[in-house]
Amino acid sequence: MLRFRVEPLCVFFAAVAGFAASGRAQDYWDLERIARQARLNAEAERAAGGPFIAAPLPGGGGEDSLAFTFNDPIAQLREEARFLTRLQVTTPGPDLGGMREGESLLDIVQTDNTTESIWVFSRHLRLTGDAEFDPNTALAWVYVMSHPATAEEGGSGPNGYYRVYNCGWAVVAEPEYRAATGDASFLPYARTCAAFIASNPLDLRTSLNVQVEAWAAGALRDFAVEQGDESLRLAANRLGDAVRAVVEANPSVLAQEQWAMSGGSVLWGVLRAWFADQPGGRAWANLYGPMTSEIDPVGVWRLAATNWYGLGRHEAWRATGNPEFFASHRSIHAFLMDADGDDDGGIPTTDPAAVTADETWVSNYFSFMFFDKAVPGFEVVLAADAASAPAGGSWSISAAVANHDAAVKRSLLIALAGRRAGSDRVVVLAGPATRTIPRETARGADASLRVPPRVRPGDYVLTLVARDAAGGPVLRSTLSLAVQ
């Protein structure tokens, strides 16, 4: 467990000096080798409980000494992106660029599938610099711009959930595309979708509308912050607060599945759209987070619903630093990983044995809700309920670190530090200390930080920093506190 010893300080919080971001190039096996070796590796990894060195393959040459990790998130992302390319419409016509629903639903092409795929292609480009999927991305935008989210079925009324749902994906995918390419051509489209979410609140008397509204509100809030748009951020707050009220009146909504959604999106959306800007998120997530399910055992689209439960659990982990939420996210990941029965990067909606019925949208969910959370391999979480404290009072925080890697123990150098907003003076509150984090686990600790009685009123910043002792990247998680 991390344990922090905090001394009385005149200056309270800051980023830690002396840590510089660093990165290492990573090699990945091509998909042919992954497919040939995956079955053998999965069994051997489980038996060994640790890093697995692949057995020699015929014609393997010098690559035979490479360590193989079945849960390598970027390799998974690449595999899923290649799965998508096989289901994209590439022939001229009204569906050009669109993403088919799935291997057994080739005649259904939809905007949501296609927009999600733009995120997958763009995220892969951003993480790797590999332009392999640029032509697919360009084609996908052709389809989306001719079939915009705001014109999808269901209308724009209080029960028009499908347009709101699609707009949520638009405001997630476009920023990722823009960050990966520098191309802002589709920003006006994203802003149109953001305005649609803000101005078309759903009727929250049905669980499906609650689930969709929570998703769209959380996506809207992230987009608003990225754009620096205060009116959109406040709109997201209002939508998130409305969903919060529904949850507190009827917590059972957290464990319900409807259509392609589940109560996991509700947990994610309230934490993302409301508590990201309000105090009390840690306590709320610890109370309501366990009320979500983990695995949907019986739903018509149970693998889709299970993805959302995973997303909600991960957001609860980020809001609390509670290792139990991290552990459940990882267990859901393992369950869904097994649903890719033919190891082609796609998973079906319901029956893991239906290896010829993988669907694009469920696979896109899996990338967004799991693969992406495991990059660069570990996480840092700093959470608190209070946004302010009086001089001489105290601030209760949760600090945690986690290791996503299925094969490697991580030795992390961790420090807690602070500064007054606008000050260059750095004060280390705890550490730096080295903590070893076992495979796919999280460690956390609670601490009570006393605000020195003579500290000046104002805004202060607290930062938890972890650096991979093996030379990997530096991660930071930051909180703000107003001293009254």
C-alpha positions in Angstrom: 0.0 0.0 0.0 1.1 3.6 -0.6 1.5 5.5 2.6 1.9 9.2 2.7 3.4 11.1 5.6 2.5 14.8 5.3 4.4 17.6 7.1 2.9 21.1 7.8 3.8 23.2 4.9 3.4 26.8 3.9 3.1 26.0 0.2 0.7 23.2 -0.5 0.8 21.6 -4.0 2.6 21.1 -7.4 4.1 19.1 -10.2 7.3 17.3 -9.2 10.5 18.8 -10.5 13.2 16.6 -12.1 10.9 14.1 -13.9 11.1 14.3 -17.7 8.8 12.5 -20.0 10.5 9.7 -21.9 9.3 7.0 -24.3 10.6 3.9 -25.9 9.9 2.5 -29.3 8.0 -0.8 -29.1 8.0 -3.6 -31.6 4.8 -5.6 -32.3 4.3 -9.0 -34.0 2.4 -8.9 -37.2 -1.1 -10.4 -37.2 0.0 -13.6 -38.9 2.3 -14.4 -36.1 -0.2 -13.4 -33.5 -2.9 -15.6 -35.0 -0.6 -18.6 -35.3 0.8 -18.4 -31.8 -2.1 -17.0 -29.8 -3.7 -20.3 -28.8 -0.4 -21.8 -27.6 0.5 -18.6 -25.8 -2.8 -18.1 -24.0 -2.5 -21.5 -22.3 1.2 -21.1 -21.5 0.7 -17.6 -20.1 -2.1 -18.7 -17.8 -0.1 -21.7 -16.6 3.1 -19.7 -16.0 1.4 -16.6 -14.5 4.1 -14.4 -16.0 6.0 -13.3 -19.1 5.9 -15.9 -21.8 8.7 -16.3 -24.3 7.2 -17.6 -27.5 8.4 -21.0 -28.7 10.4 -20.9 -32.0 8.3 -20.8 -35.1 9.4 -22.3 -38.4 11.2 -19.6 -40.3 11.0 -17.2 -37.3 14.7 -16.3 -37.4 15.9 -13.8 -34.8 12.4 -12.8 -33.7 11.9 -16.0 -31.7 13.4 -14.3 -28.6 10.6 -11.7 -28.5 8.4 -11.7 -25.5 4.7 -12.1 -26.5 1.9 -10.5 -24.5 -1.6 -11.5 -25.6 -3.0 -8.5 -23.9 -0.8 -5.9 -25.6 -3.3 -3.1 -26.0 -1.9 -1.6 -29.2 -1.6 -5.0 -30.8 -5.3 -5.5 -29.9 -6.2 -2.1 -31.3 -4.4 -2.8 -34.6 -6.0 -6.2 -34.9 -9.5 -4.7 -34.4 -8.8 -1.9 -36.9 -7.9 -4.5 -39.5 -11.1 -6.4 -38.7 -13.0 -3.2 -39.4 -11.3 -2.7 -42.8 -12.8 -6.0 -43.9 -16.3 -4.8 -43.2 -16.1 -1.3 -44.6 -18.0 -0.5 -47.8 -15.5 0.4 -50.5 -17.6 0.3 -53.6 -19.2 3.5 -55.0 -22.7 4.2 -53.9 -24.7 5.8 -51.1 -23.0 3.7 -48.5 -19.4 4.3 -49.6 -17.1 4.4 -46.6 -19.8 3.1 -44.2 -19.1 0.4 -41.7 -21.3 -2.7 -42.0 -23.0 -4.0 -38.8 -21.2 -7.3 -38.7 -20.0 -10.4 -40.4 -23.5 -11.8 -40.7 -25.2 -8.4 -41.2 -23.5 -7.2 -44.3 -26.6 -5.3 -45.6 -26.8 -3.0 -42.5 -24.6 0.1 -42.6 -24.9 2.7 -39.9 -23.4 6.1 -38.8 -22.7 5.0 -35.3 -20.6 2.0 -36.4 -18.7 4.2 -38.8 -18.1 7.1 -36.3 -16.8 4.6 -33.7 -14.4 3.2 -36.4 -13.0 6.7 -37.0 -12.1 6.8 -33.4 -10.4 3.4 -33.6 -8.4 4.3 -36.7 -7.5 7.7 -35.3 -6.5 6.4 -31.9 -4.2 3.8 -33.6 -2.6 6.5 -35.7 -2.1 8.7 -32.7 -0.5 6.0 -30.6 1.7 4.5 -33.3 2.2 7.1 -36.1 1.3 4.3 -38.5 -0.8 5.6 -41.4 -2.0 2.1 -42.5 -5.7 3.1 -41.9 -5.7 6.6 -43.2 -7.6 5.6 -46.4 -10.2 3.9 -44.3 -10.6 6.9 -42.1 -11.0 9.2 -45.1 -13.7 6.9 -46.5 -15.5 6.7 -43.2 -15.8 10.5 -43.1 -17.3 10.4 -46.5 -20.1 8.2 -45.2 -20.6 10.2 -41.9 -20.8 13.5 -43.7 -23.5 12.2 -46.0 -25.3 10.4 -43.1 -24.9 12.9 -40.2 -25.8 11.9 -36.7 -28.3 14.7 -36.4 -30.4 13.2 -39.3 -30.5 9.6 -38.0 -33.7 7.7 -37.3 -35.9 8.6 -34.3 -36.3 12.3 -34.7 -35.2 15.1 -32.3 -37.9 14.8 -29.7 -37.5 13.8 -26.0 -37.4 10.2 -27.0 -35.0 10.6 -30.0 -32.3 8.7 -28.3 -30.6 7.4 -31.4 -29.5 10.8 -32.7 -28.3 11.8 -29.2 -26.3 8.5 -29.0 -24.8 9.1 -32.4 -23.9 12.6 -31.6 -22.1 11.4 -28.5 -19.8 9.3 -30.7 -19.2 12.3 -33.0 -17.9 14.5 -30.2 -15.6 11.6 -29.1 -14.3 10.6 -32.5 -13.7 14.0 -34.1 -11.3 15.3 -31.4 -9.3 12.1 -31.6 -9.1 12.4 -35.4 -8.0 16.0 -35.1 -5.4 15.2 -32.5 -4.0 12.4 -34.6 -3.9 14.3 -37.9 -4.0 18.1 -37.2 -7.0 18.3 -39.6 -9.8 20.4 -38.2 -12.1 20.0 -41.3 -14.7 18.1 -39.4 -14.7 20.3 -36.2 -17.8 22.2 -37.4 -19.6 18.9 -37.7 -18.6 17.9 -34.1 -19.8 21.3 -32.9 -23.1 20.8 -34.6 -23.5 17.4 -32.8 -22.4 19.0 -29.5 -25.1 21.6 -29.8 -27.6 18.9 -30.7 -26.9 17.1 -27.4 -27.1 20.3 -25.4 -30.4 21.4 -26.9 -32.2 18.1 -27.1 -32.5 16.6 -23.6 -34.1 13.2 -23.4 -37.1 12.2 -21.3 -35.5 10.4 -18.4 -38.6 8.3 -17.5 -37.2 5.4 -19.5 -34.0 3.6 -18.6 -32.7 3.6 -22.2 -33.0 7.4 -22.3 -31.2 7.6 -19.0 -28.3 5.4 -20.3 -28.0 7.3 -23.6 -28.3 10.8 -22.0 -25.5 9.9 -19.5 -23.2 8.7 -22.4 -23.9 11.8 -24.4 -23.5 14.2 -21.4 -20.1 12.7 -20.5 -18.9 12.9 -24.1 -20.2 16.5 -24.4 -18.4 17.6 -21.2 -15.1 16.2 -22.5 -15.6 18.0 -25.8 -16.6 21.2 -24.1 -13.4 21.2 -22.0 -11.3 20.4 -25.1 -12.9 23.3 -26.9 -12.8 25.7 -24.0 -16.6 26.2 -24.4 -18.2 27.2 -21.1 -21.7 27.1 -22.4 -21.4 23.5 -23.6 -19.7 22.5 -20.4 -22.5 23.9 -18.3 -25.0 22.2 -20.6 -23.2 18.9 -20.0 -23.3 19.6 -16.2 -27.1 20.1 -16.3 -27.6 16.9 -18.2 -25.3 14.9 -15.9 -27.0 16.4 -12.8 -30.4 15.3 -14.2 -29.2 11.8 -14.6 -27.6 11.8 -11.1 -31.0 12.7 -9.7 -32.6 9.7 -11.5 -29.9 7.4 -10.1 -30.4 8.6 -6.5 -34.2 8.1 -6.8 -33.9 4.7 -8.5 -30.5 3.1 -8.1 -31.7 0.0 -10.0 -31.1 1.8 -13.3 -27.4 1.1 -12.7 -27.9 -2.6 -13.3 -30.3 -2.5 -16.2 -29.6 -3.3 -19.9 -31.5 -1.8 -22.8 -30.8 -1.8 -26.5 -27.0 -1.5 -26.9 -26.5 0.2 -23.5 -26.4 -0.6 -19.8 -26.2 1.0 -16.5 -22.4 1.2 -16.9 -22.9 4.2 -19.1 -25.0 5.9 -16.4 -22.2 5.5 -13.9 -19.6 6.8 -16.4 -21.8 9.7 -17.5 -22.7 11.1 -14.0 -19.0 11.0 -12.9 -17.8 12.5 -16.2 -20.5 15.1 -16.8 -21.4 16.2 -13.3 -18.8 15.2 -10.7 -15.8 16.1 -12.8 -16.8 19.7 -12.0 -18.4 19.2 -8.5 -17.2 17.9 -5.1 -18.4 14.6 -3.8 -17.5 12.3 -6.7 -15.4 9.9 -4.7 -18.1 9.2 -2.2 -20.8 9.0 -4.8 -18.8 6.5 -6.9 -17.9 4.4 -3.9 -21.6 4.2 -3.0 -23.2 3.7 -6.4 -20.4 2.1 -8.4 -20.9 -1.4 -6.8 -24.5 -1.2 -7.8 -23.7 -1.6 -11.4 -23.4 -5.2 -12.8 -20.2 -6.5 -14.2 -21.3 -9.2 -16.7 -24.7 -9.2 -18.3 -25.5 -12.9 -18.3 -28.7 -13.1 -20.2 -29.3 -9.9 -22.3 -30.1 -10.1 -26.0 -27.0 -8.0 -26.7 -25.2 -9.0 -23.5 -21.6 -8.5 -24.7 -22.4 -5.0 -25.7 -24.0 -4.2 -22.3 -21.0 -5.8 -20.6 -18.7 -3.4 -22.4 -20.5 -0.4 -20.8 -20.3 -2.0 -17.4 -16.6 -2.1 -17.8 -16.5 1.6 -18.8 -18.4 2.6 -15.8 -16.2 0.6 -13.5 -13.1 2.2 -15.0 -14.5 5.7 -14.4 -15.3 4.8 -10.8 -11.7 3.7 -10.4 -10.5 7.1 -11.7 -12.9 8.9 -9.4 -12.0 7.0 -6.3 -8.6 5.3 -6.5 -10.5 2.2 -5.2 -8.5 -0.9 -6.4 -11.7 -3.0 -6.4 -13.1 -1.0 -9.4 -9.8 -1.5 -11.3 -9.9 -5.2 -10.6 -13.5 -5.5 -11.9 -12.6 -3.6 -15.1 -9.7 -6.0 -15.7 -11.9 -9.1 -15.1 -14.5 -7.8 -17.5 -11.7 -7.2 -20.0 -10.6 -10.8 -19.7 -14.2 -12.1 -20.1 -14.7 -10.1 -23.3 -11.2 -11.1 -24.6 -12.4 -14.7 -24.5 -15.3 -13.7 -26.7 -13.0 -13.2 -29.6 -13.1 -16.9 -30.3 -11.4 -16.8 -33.7 -8.9 -14.2 -32.7 -9.7 -11.9 -35.6 -10.1 -8.7 -33.6 -13.9 -8.8 -33.6 -16.4 -10.0 -31.0 -20.2 -10.8 -31.4 -23.1 -9.3 -29.6 -24.3 -12.2 -27.5 -22.8 -15.7 -28.0 -19.0 -15.9 -27.7 -19.2 -19.1 -29.7 -20.6 -17.3 -32.8 -17.2 -16.7 -34.3 -18.6 -16.0 -37.7 -21.0 -13.3 -36.4 -18.6 -10.7 -35.0 -20.0 -7.2 -35.1 -18.2 -3.9 -35.7 -19.9 -1.8 -33.1 -19.4 -4.2 -30.2 -15.8 -4.6 -31.2 -15.5 -0.8 -31.3 -16.9 -0.6 -27.8 -14.2 -3.1 -26.7 -11.4 -0.9 -28.1 -12.8 2.3 -26.6 -13.7 0.8 -23.2 -10.7 -1.5 -22.6 -7.8 -1.4 -25.0 -7.5 2.4 -24.7 -7.5 2.3 -20.9 -4.4 0.1 -20.8 -2.1 2.5 -22.7 0.7 3.2 -21.7 0.4 0.3 -19.3 -0.1 1.9 -15.9 -2.3 4.6 -14.4 -2.1 7.2 -11.7 -5.3 8.2 -9.8 -5.7 11.1 -7.3 -9.2 11.6 -6.0 -11.0 13.8 -3.4 -14.4 14.8 -2.3 -13.8 18.4 -1.2 -13.0 21.2 -3.6 -12.1 23.6 -0.8 -10.9 23.7 2.8 -10.3 26.3 5.5 -6.8 27.2 6.6 -6.0 24.8 9.5 -8.5 22.2 8.2 -7.8 19.0 6.3 -8.4 17.5 2.9 -9.0 13.8 2.5 -7.6 12.2 -0.6 -7.2 8.8 -2.3 -4.1 8.1 -4.2 -3.5 5.0 -6.3 -1.5 3.5 -9.0 -2.3 0.5 -11.3 -0.5 -1.9 -13.6 -2.5 -2.9 -16.7 0.1 -5.3 -18.0 -0.7 -9.0 -18.0 2.9 -10.0 -18.2 5.2 -7.6 -16.4 5.6 -6.4 -12.8 6.2 -2.7 -12.7 8.5 -0.8 -10.4 7.1 2.7 -10.2 8.7 5.8 -8.7 5.9 7.7 -7.0 5.7 11.2 -5.4 3.1 13.5 -4.1 3.8 17.2 -4.4 2.3 20.6 -4.5 2.4 24.3 -5.3 0.3 27.4 -5.1 -1.3 28.2 -8.4 1.0 30.5 -10.4 4.0 29.7 -8.3 7.2 28.0 -9.4 8.0 26.8 -5.9 7.7 23.0 -5.7 7.2 21.2 -2.4 7.3 17.4 -2.2 4.7 16.1 0.2 5.6 12.4 0.1 8.2 10.4 -1.8 9.7 9.9 -4.2 9.5 6.2 -3.3 9.5 3.0 -5.3 6.5 0.7 -5.3 6.3 -2.6 -7.1 2.9 -3.2 -8.7 2.1 -6.8 -9.6 0.6 -7.7 -12.9 -2.9 -6.3 -13.6 -3.4 -5.0 -10.1 -3.8 -1.6 -8.4 -2.6 -0.3 -5.1 -4.1 2.7 -3.3 -4.1 4.6 0.0 -6.1 7.2 1.8 -4.4 10.2 3.3 -5.5 13.3 5.3 -3.6 16.4 4.3 -3.7 19.2 6.9 -3.9 22.7 5.5 -1.3 24.8 7.5 -3.2 27.4 9.6 -1.2 30.3 8.2 -1.4 29.4 4.5 -2.7 32.2 2.3 -6.2 31.8 0.8 -6.1 31.0 -2.9 -6.0 28.1 -5.4 -3.5 25.3 -4.9 -2.6 22.3 -7.1 -1.9 18.8 -5.8 -0.1 16.3 -8.1 0.6 12.6 -7.9 3.4 11.5 -10.2 4.5 8.0 -11.1 7.4 7.1 -13.4 8.2 3.6 -14.6 11.6 2.8 -13.0 12.5 0.9 -16.1 12.5 4.1 -18.1 9.0 4.2 -19.3 6.7 7.3 -19.5 5.8 9.7 -16.7 2.1 9.9 -15.7 0.5 12.6 -13.5 -2.9 13.0 -11.9 -3.8 16.4 -10.6 -6.4 17.9 -8.3 -7.2 21.5 -7.3 -8.0 22.9 -3.9 -9.3 26.3 -2.9 -8.0 27.4 0.6 -10.6 29.7 2.1 
